[in-house]
Every structure is written in C-alpha cells, then in structure tokens.
Amino acid sequence: SKREIKMRKLDSTKVRPLKSEQLLHIEDHDFALRPGFGGSPIPVGIDVQVESIDSISEVDMDFTMTLYLRHYWKDERLSFRSNKNKSMTFDGRLIKKIWVPDVFFVHSKRSFIHDTTVENIMLRVYPDGNVLFSLRITVSAMCFMDFSRFPLDTQNCSLELESYAYNEDDLMLYWKHGNKSLSTDEHISLSQFFIEEFSASSGLAFYSSTGWYNRLFINFALRRHIFFFVLQSYFPAMLMVMLSWVSFWIDRRAVPARVSLGITTVLTMSTIMTGVSASMPQVSYIKAVDVYLWISFLFVFLSVIEYAAVNYLTTIEERKQLKKRGKASGMYSMDAAQAMAFDGCFHDTDMDMDLTPFPDPCEENETRTSQTNISNEDTPRLRRKRSLKGNVGRIILQNNHVIDTYSRIIFPSVYIVFNFFYWGLYM
C-alpha cells in the first residue's frame, strides 16, 4: 500500500541497495551458502598467469611470486536478463556481498592483494550466471630445497592452491584449460637461476579432521647459474692451492719465506670458506661446495705440513753429519747448511767452515775491501764467490730435500685428478 511505501522511505535505518545489487538480485538470496548447497560439489576452474618471480632465498628456503589468479564458476543466483550487455564487470566492493571460492596458498608465509591505486580485484558476471573472479597477488611460500649439490644444484619448487573450508564433497578445484591454464611472462628472469620449466598439476590432500581436499600445483624448476660461484669461490680456491705449491721450489733453508707463504694460503682459504658458509642456511649435511673447499684447504694445509717434515728431516741429517765429522784440532767442521745458519751467506758444500773463532762477516768484508793487494791465499775464496752468482739455481736444486722433489709432482697430479672426479660427479 501507499502507506507502507511511505513508511519505508521515512525509515532511515534501511540502506537503499546499489544499482548493481538490484540488477543481480543480491538481496533476494543468501550468499553465505555456496551455489547448489546440499547437492553435488560446485566445480571451480582456476587459471594462473605468473607475472614475475621476485626472489629466491636459500637462507629462508622460500620464494616470492607475483601472479594473476583467476576463478571460474557458475552461480545461477547472479544470472540476469540483458539484451545489450554480454557481461557486467565490477570492482572489489561487490565481493563481500556474494559467495566466492575460499582458495588459499598452502605453505605460504606472506601474501597480499595489490591495492595501488585501488584493490586489484575484478569480478565479471555473465547473464547465465557464469562468474570470473580475478586477483593480482604477491605471495611468499616455502620451497623445500636440497643443497647437497650446491651450487651445481637444480631446485624444484611449487605453489599449492586449495580451498580452506570446502572439501571435495562441496567444491571441486580443477585447472580451467588443462596444461594451458598456467602461463608466464616471456621476460621473467632471475639473477642466480635459469627457469627451466613451468608446469601445472593437481592432486588430493587429506586432513584427519576434515577429509579430502582438491589441491592444485604450480611447479617450476630452477637451475643455478654456476659462473658466479666459479668466480667467487672455485677460482680463488684453485689459485690458493697452486700458490701453496710455490713453497716446493723455495730453498728449504728459507724458513721465513716458506712458513709465511703457507700461513697466508691457509688463512685465505679459511676466509673463502667462511664467506660461502655465511650466505647459506646451516644445514646438517655436506654440500658440494664444502667438499671442494675442504679438500682444497687440505691440500694447502698439507703443503705446510710438508715443509715441517722437510725442515725436521733436514735438521736430523745435519746433526748426523756433524757427529760423523767429529772434532779436528779443537774445531768443528760444518757444511753449507750450518754455515748459512751462522753467517747468513751461501757456501759450497765441499768447503769446511771453522766454527771457532766466529769471525764477524761485516768485519771480514771491511778487511777485504781495505786490502789493495789480494794475496794468493784469498784467490780460491774470491773465485768461489764469483762462481756462486752463476750457480745459485744449481745450489738451490742440490740443497732441496727429496720430499720437495716428489711433492712438485704428486701434489699437482692428485689435485688435477680430484678436479676431474669432482666436476664429472656433480655436473
């Protein structure tokens, strides 16, 4: 009646429905219930367009992806008559007033719907009740990574979609266009990985309290770029190992040179290993890069131990030779190694040097320079010093220990075999 209509207009608590709500008859239905409630499960088709893979974190074992998520279903309660419009498109304000699928991302850590400049939500309704619901979402989800072959590894990650409330008796999730339901941007690229493939698959998930649920998978395989790690880890480790071999060619009596070289290479290898470990998760198993760096460290360490053995055996040999020579006329005779230890100069191994008295090398040099006439007795000594300049290489080779000689061959050969075995196994 006219009176009832007038009373409705005067009632300020009544909110007049929007034009879109009037066209879709939203007030005439209870959208808290799914379409076809009590009957067969409602099919909800899904398709995804991946816009970008923003980051891959080995430390957190997760990835971040931005994508367009589209849902397709039919709700006859939203059907309308129209001769002009083939469909009606709405923004996110209508979503809260109708039923939409409650799809969520399994194993997700963070996710959000983009809202610049407005919420990136689109709802399109067709006259027969078919609905298209589209979202632009960024999601960070777990990726269970295996680093046993790092950095020569390939990681397989997946983003999983599932209904939160409706099990398979109420809602059936499926890929709308089969394998073609998953599309990617052609310009997707990552700094550390090659994207080998994208694929879509489906399955079931069981929960003891609520039953079976349909689950959709977005699978992608990532193969790591190796060149970065070759420059940052492998190549420096190779150089340090080869640098440690230089000590095999240094005279065994040059203690400061060989010791300092060994300590420097050991410390540098420790720095390289620490830098690699700092950028990786603290896993309980051995990675491929750990195998390479630890064996390289072992080669460097053994080169230091090799010189310790050479120095020790040299000292024992010299003591034995000194005991054999004995005392002669109250003087000890000694070879070139002992002579250098006392006066810091090289001496021929065939000459015996007197221990007592110990002349000062500086005073000896001043005395010789002050003499204008060289006696015949000093001629062999000067001749020996002149020949020493041209025979330094021969003297060094003669005074190298047999361990150094073998080390020059064994260390490089074993390291080359190790490299062939390592790259053949992990590549």
Buried (B, 14 or more C-beta within 10 A) or exposed (E): EEEEEEEEEEEEEEEEBBEBBEBBEBEEBEBEEBBBEEEEBBBBBBBBBBBBBEBBEBEEBBBBBBBBBBBBBBBEBBBBEEEEEEEBEBEBEBBEBBBBBEBBBBEBEEBEEBEEEEBBBBBBBBBEBBBBBBBBBBBBBBBEBEBBBBBBBEBBBBBBBBBEEBBBEBBBBBBBEEEEBBBBEEEBEBEBBEBEEBEBBEEEBEEEEEEEBBBBBBBBBBBBEBEEBEEBBBEBBBEBBBBBBBBBEBBBBBEEEBBEBBEBBBEBBEEBBEEBBEEBEEBEEEBBBBBBBEBBBEBBBBBBEBBEEBBEBBEEEBEEBBEEEEEEEEEBBBBBBBBBEEBEEBBBEEBBBBBEEEEEEEEEEEEEEEEEEEEEEEEEEEEBEEEBEEBEEEBBEEBBBEBBEEBBEEBBEEBEEBBEEBEEEBE
